Each structure stands twice: as C-alpha cells, then as structure tokens.
Amino acid sequence: MMRLILAVALAICISAPAVFANDMTKEEVQKIIREYVKENPGEFAEAIQAYFIEKQKKQQGAKLKDSLTKRVDVPIDGSPTLGPDDAQITLVEFSDFQCPFCARASATVVALKKKYGDKMRLVFKHFPLQFHKQAKEASSAAMAAGKQGKFWEFRDILLKRQAQWGVPGPQATFVKYAEELKLDIKKFKADMADKSFAKKVNADVALGKKIGVSGTPAFFVNGVMLSGAQPQENFEKIITYLLSEKK
C-alpha cells in the first residue's frame, strides 16, 4: 500500500510545474514524500483516497457516455412485466434468484420503480448461473406463482430469503412461500413441474448471451446496458438522460 501511495504521489509531483521538477531530483522528491507521509499519515491517505475517487468517477462517466451510444433491442417475448406497456422507461433485468448480487440489486430496482412510478416498466429475464444449483428450480417456482398473478411478489421473497431455500430440495420451502401468498397450492405444485418453464429459462439465457450478458445481474435501460449491482445513482443518470430525449 505504501508503494502505491508513493507512486501516486510521485506521479503528482512530477506533473507539477516545471520549476519544481527542475529544482529537485527524483530521489529528493521521494525523500520528501516519505517524510511527509510519516508525519501526516491521515491527511495524506485522505488525499490519495480523494484522488482515486475522482479518477473512478471520470472512468464511470466515460463508460456511461459510451454505453449511451450502444443500445440493444431486447425483446420482451412474454416475460413478466410490472408497469404500463407504454412506459417511457423499460428496465429489463437478467437475474439469477440464487445470486447474492441480484439480491442486493433488488432493493435498487424496487427504489427505482417507486421513484419513477408509471414512467417505468420492469421486465424480468431468467439467467440462472450453472454453479447455482437451485436457481432453475426457483425460476420454475416464480413462474408457477406468475400463473396466479404473483410473480413479482414471489420474486421478492426468493431474493430476500436466499439462505432458506438455497439448498438441495427447495420445493417444500417454495410451497410455504406460495401459502404465504395465498396461492392455490395444488395448482402451484402442478405448475412447478411445467416443462415449458425450462424452455423459457433456456430462451432467456440464450438471448442474454447473444446481447452480451455474461453474469448477473445485468440490466438494460431502454437498451442501455448496466452490468452488476450498480448504485442507484448510475441508473438515475441514464434514466434522466433518456427522459430528456423524449421531451
């Protein structure tokens, strides 16, 4: 860590006005930096942190600008939706119910929907990762709940309670969740075995891979891609820009 701090500080010093660089050798600069760090560790650490934060913001800004020029047409194809079909913003989420990052991102999605209301439509695409062994079963359970109009409620439960059902044989736990939502349990159990659900999941995965999804969660905001559990402000920057286009 100290080498990193010294390297950054040296780079800053070398890029300083020429009068400073010409009056001192590299070794003299390094000596001054070491002495300063030793005498003011807290102050120097804060300066380095601020430097990296600013650098990260610039990088994120460049990525955001680039992503706005590369938009993808994501077909809905009968996927679960929440919000008006004519909403100004369509947020498509490729998610894995067993993914901890998807659980974290879920709170952001809920907050965005609450903020933008009917201006936003949510769309869910299944993208279970191979090493999450119960994820496909969870997708089938969510779609079974969807047949009774409770997909989004079941989705929220699955993402909030991953530790409960993320073990072999989660069907009994899924039934308990269905009971909480007052679903027709006989129908729910029968629908969980619906083989068409597996085809739907496979189709979502194939679509995701085709348009650049490699991990979860992945989002498309009116075709603008955001990967990972991004902070809410990153979504809002894109949404603000997209809404301004429609004025």
N, C-alpha and C positions, 0 to 999 in steps of 0.2 A: 504493500500500500504506500509506503514511504517513497519507493522508487517512482510510483505513478505520480504522486504529488510533486516530487522534484522535477519529473519530466514535464509535467504540465506547466509548472511554474517557470521552468527554464524556457519553454516554448513561448510563454507570455513575455518573458523578459527580452528574449531575442527579437521578438516582433515589436519591441518598444522603439521610441525614437532613436535615430542613428547616433546621436550624440552620446546616448547611454551605452549603446553596444560598442562604439568605438573606443570609449574610455576604459572599458573593463574587459578582461579576458573571460573565457567560458568558465575557467576554474574559479576565478574570483566571484563570479555570479553565483556559482553553485555553493560556494562557502557562505555567502551572504544569505542565500535561501535556507541552507541548513540551520544557520544560527537563528534566523527569523522564525522558522518552524518550531525550533526548540523552545524559543522564548514565548511564542504566541500560537500554540497548537490549536486552540479552539477557533481563534479568528481565522487562521489560515485554512482550516478544514471547512469552515463555512464558505469561504471564498471559492474553494475548489468545488464544493457542492453546488454553489450557485452557477459556476462555470458549466458544469455538466448538465444541470437542469436546463439552462438556456440553450446549450448545444442540442439536447434532446428535443426541445420544443421546435427548434429550427428544422431538425430532421423530420419530425412528425408533420410539420407544416408542409414540407416538400413532398412527403408521401401523400398527404391529403390532397394537395394540388394535383399530383399525378393521378391519383385514383379517380378524381372527378372527371378526368378526360377519358377514362377507360370504364365504360359502363356495360353491364352484361344483361341480356334479356333472360330473365328467369321465369319460365312457365309455371303457372300455379297448378294446373293439372289435378284439380280436385283435392288439393291439400287443405288441411284445416286452416280456417281463417278467422280472424277476430277484428271486426270493424267494417265500415262501408266498402263496397266494391269500388266506389268512385272516390275513395280517399286520395288526398293529394300525395301522401307518402305511403309506400308499401315497404314494410320491413320484413324481409324473408330471412328466417333463421334456420341454418342447418345445425342440428343438435343431436347429442348423444345423452340419453337420460341418465347414464351412469357416469358421465364426465363431471368431475368437480368444478371445472372451469365453466361449464354450462350452467351449473347450479349458481355459481357466483354471478354470471351474466344475466341470469333470470331476473334478479332484482332490478337490474338496469332496464331490461325490456319492460317490466311492469311500470317502472317510473316514467319511462318514455311514453307509454300508452296513456298513462294518467295525465301527463302534461299536454300531449297533443290531441287526446280525445278522438273525435271523429275525423280529424285530419289524417289519422294514421290507421293503416290496416296491417295487422300481423299475419304472417304466413309461416307455418311450421313445416320443415322438411326433416325427415329422419336420416341420420348419418351415424349409425352405431359403429364404433370402432371395434376391431377384431378382438382386442385384448380385454374388452368389457363384456364378459360372458353373458351377463343377464340383460344387456341393453336391448337386444332384439325382442326378448320376451316383454320387456317394459313397453316397447313400441307397440306390440300387439295389444297389450292391455289398454294403452292410451287410446288406440283406435277403436277398441271394443267399447270403451267409455264414450268415445265420439259418436258411436252409433245411437247413443241415447242422449246426445246433445251436451256431453260433459267432458269433451276432450281437454279444453283449456284448464278446467278445474283439476282434472286428473294429472295433467302435465305439471301443474304447480305442486301437487302433492309428491309426485315422483322426484322432482328436483330438490324439494325441501327435505325429503326423508331417504336419501340415497343409502344411508348406513343401515336402514331397516330391511330393505329388500335386495340390496346388492350382494346376495349370497345365493348358492345353488338352491333351486326350487322355490322361487319367489311367488309362485301363483297364489298361495294361500294369503300372502300379505296383500297382493293385488285385490283379492276378493274383499278383504277387510276395508281397503280404501273405497271399493265400489259400494260397500254397505254404508260407509260414511256419507257418500254422495247420494244415498237412497236410490241406487240403480236397481233394475230388475236383475237379480243375481243369476237366475237361470239363463237368461239371455246373455248376460255378460260372460259367463263361463263358456257358453257355446260360441260366442263371437271371438273370444280369445284364441280359439282353435281355427279360425277362418284362415285358410291358406292364401287367400288373396292379399292378406296383410303383408306376408313375406314378399310378395311380388311388388307391392307398393314401396316397401322399405328398399328393396334392391333397385327399384327405379329411381328413388331419391338419391341413393348413393351413387349410382351411375351418372345422374345429372350433376351432382355435386363435383365429382371428379372431372367431368367434362368442362365445367366452368371455373375450375381452379381451386376447389375446396380440397384441402389435404388433412385438416384437423378440425377439432371442434372447440368452441363454437365458431361458426363463420356466418357473417351477415351480409345481406345485400340491401342497401337503402336506395330504392328506385334504381337498382342496378349497380350502385357504387359499393364495392366490396370493402368490408372491415373484418379482419381476422382476429380471433381471440377475445378474451373477456376485457374489452376496451372500456375505459371510463366513460361515463355518460356524456361528458362534455365533447368527446370526439364524435359521438353520434349527433349531438346538437349542432355542431359546426357544419356537418354535412347537411343536416335537415334544414338549417337556416338558409344555407346556400340554395338548396333545391327549391324551397318555398319561394325564395326571391326570384327564381327563374319563371315561376308561374304567374307573377304579377304583371 
